[in-house]
Amino acid sequence: MRIEKCYFCSGPVYPGHGVMFVRNDCKTFRFCKSKCHRNFKKKRNPRKIRWTKAFRKAAGKELTVDNSLEFEKRRNIPVKYNRELWDKTVKAMKRVDEIKQKRQSTFIMNRLKKGKELEKEEDIREIKKNIHLIKAPHAGKAKQLEDKMVHKLQEDVEMGDEAD
């Protein structure tokens, strides 16, 4: 039993599911759903359709160059069944999947970090531009008036001392 990849969106095509299109030169194309098959027949480019894996990789939204992605390559070399080899292979597949998930999550977090920084700078710029909407016009003036009055009183006291 082999899980194929959809030619258009790179999604999984399980046995007995999807559509297979065979061209006149005997090249086969597997599609996971009719949406992919329709888009293929309309000669659309998967790298320009936003919901496909090809677009996400081309736009830098998904991890493209990573050693853990090498394990997904298809190998057509038959190997004689061996229980120990089978167990090691299953353990290795689980470990590779863990590593791949961790790397993808760090890639996504780093990608989102840039957007958060830009958003923060934009917010600060907007606050500086529209500070008059947030801050009341006479908010700091009470303290300034008090300082002026204290200063005037001190001047009056100094003038009164000089007059005596």
C-alpha positions in Angstrom: 0.0 0.0 0.0 1.5 3.3 -1.1 0.3 6.8 -0.3 0.8 8.9 -3.4 1.2 12.7 -3.7 -1.3 14.8 -5.5 0.3 16.3 -8.6 -1.4 19.7 -8.2 -1.5 20.4 -4.4 1.0 17.9 -3.1 -1.5 16.5 -0.7 -1.8 12.8 0.1 -3.8 10.5 -2.2 -4.7 7.3 -0.3 -5.4 4.0 -2.2 -8.8 4.0 -3.7 -9.3 7.7 -3.5 -8.9 10.6 -5.9 -8.5 10.6 -9.7 -5.7 9.3 -11.9 -5.2 11.0 -15.3 -3.0 9.1 -17.8 -1.7 11.2 -20.7 -1.0 9.8 -24.2 2.7 9.4 -23.4 1.8 7.1 -20.4 2.7 9.7 -17.8 0.3 9.4 -14.8 -1.0 12.3 -12.7 -2.8 11.6 -9.4 -5.2 14.1 -7.9 -6.6 14.1 -4.4 -9.9 15.8 -5.2 -11.8 17.1 -8.2 -10.7 20.6 -7.4 -7.1 19.7 -8.2 -8.1 17.8 -11.3 -10.2 20.7 -12.6 -7.4 23.2 -12.1 -5.0 20.9 -13.8 -7.3 20.6 -16.8 -7.6 24.4 -16.9 -3.8 24.5 -17.2 -3.3 26.5 -14.0 0.1 26.8 -12.5 0.2 25.4 -8.9 2.8 28.0 -7.9 0.3 30.7 -8.6 -2.7 29.1 -6.7 -2.5 30.3 -3.1 -3.7 27.1 -1.4 -1.2 24.7 -2.9 2.1 23.6 -1.3 4.0 24.8 -4.3 2.8 28.4 -3.8 3.5 28.2 0.0 7.1 27.1 -0.7 7.7 29.5 -3.5 6.4 32.4 -1.4 8.6 31.4 1.6 5.8 30.5 3.9 7.0 26.9 4.3 10.3 25.3 4.9 11.9 24.3 1.6 15.5 23.4 2.2 15.9 20.9 5.0 17.6 17.5 5.4 14.5 16.0 7.0 12.6 16.5 3.8 15.0 14.1 2.0 13.4 11.1 3.9 10.1 11.6 2.0 11.7 10.8 -1.3 10.3 7.7 -3.1 12.6 4.7 -3.3 11.8 1.9 -5.6 14.5 -0.5 -4.4 12.9 -3.7 -3.1 14.2 -4.9 0.3 13.8 -8.3 1.7 11.5 -8.2 4.8 13.4 -8.2 8.1 11.6 -7.6 11.4 14.5 -5.7 13.0 14.9 -3.5 10.0 11.2 -2.9 10.0 11.2 -1.8 13.7 14.3 0.4 13.2 12.6 2.0 10.1 9.4 2.8 12.0 11.4 4.3 15.0 13.4 6.4 12.5 10.3 7.6 10.8 8.8 8.8 14.1 12.0 10.5 15.0 12.3 12.2 11.6 8.7 13.4 12.0 9.4 14.9 15.4 12.5 16.7 14.1 10.6 18.0 11.1 7.7 19.3 13.2 10.1 21.1 15.5 12.0 22.7 12.6 8.8 23.8 10.9 7.5 25.4 14.1 10.7 27.3 14.7 10.6 28.4 11.0 7.0 29.7 11.4 7.8 31.5 14.7 10.8 33.3 13.1 8.6 34.2 10.1 5.9 35.6 12.3 8.4 37.5 14.5 9.2 39.9 11.7 5.6 40.7 11.2 5.1 41.4 14.9 8.0 43.8 14.9 6.7 45.7 11.9 3.3 45.9 13.5 4.7 47.2 16.7 6.7 49.9 14.8 3.6 50.9 12.9 1.6 51.2 16.1 4.3 53.4 17.7 4.4 55.6 14.7 0.6 56.0 14.7 0.5 56.8 18.4 3.2 59.5 18.0 1.2 60.9 15.1 -2.2 61.0 16.9 -1.0 61.6 20.5 -3.5 64.4 20.8 -6.4 62.0 20.6 -5.0 59.9 23.5 -3.6 62.6 25.8 -6.0 65.3 27.2 -5.0 68.8 26.1 -4.6 70.1 29.7 -3.3 66.9 31.3 0.2 68.2 32.0 -0.7 71.9 32.4 -1.8 71.6 36.0 1.7 70.7 37.1 3.1 73.5 34.9 0.7 76.1 36.4 1.6 74.9 39.9 5.3 75.3 39.0 4.7 78.8 37.6 2.8 79.9 40.7 5.6 78.5 43.0 8.1 80.4 40.9 6.1 83.6 41.1 5.6 83.3 44.8 9.4 82.8 45.2 10.0 85.9 43.1 7.5 87.9 45.2 9.2 86.7 48.4 12.6 87.7 47.0 11.2 91.1 45.9 9.7 91.5 49.4 13.0 90.6 51.0 14.8 93.1 48.8 12.3 95.9 49.6 12.8 95.4 53.3 
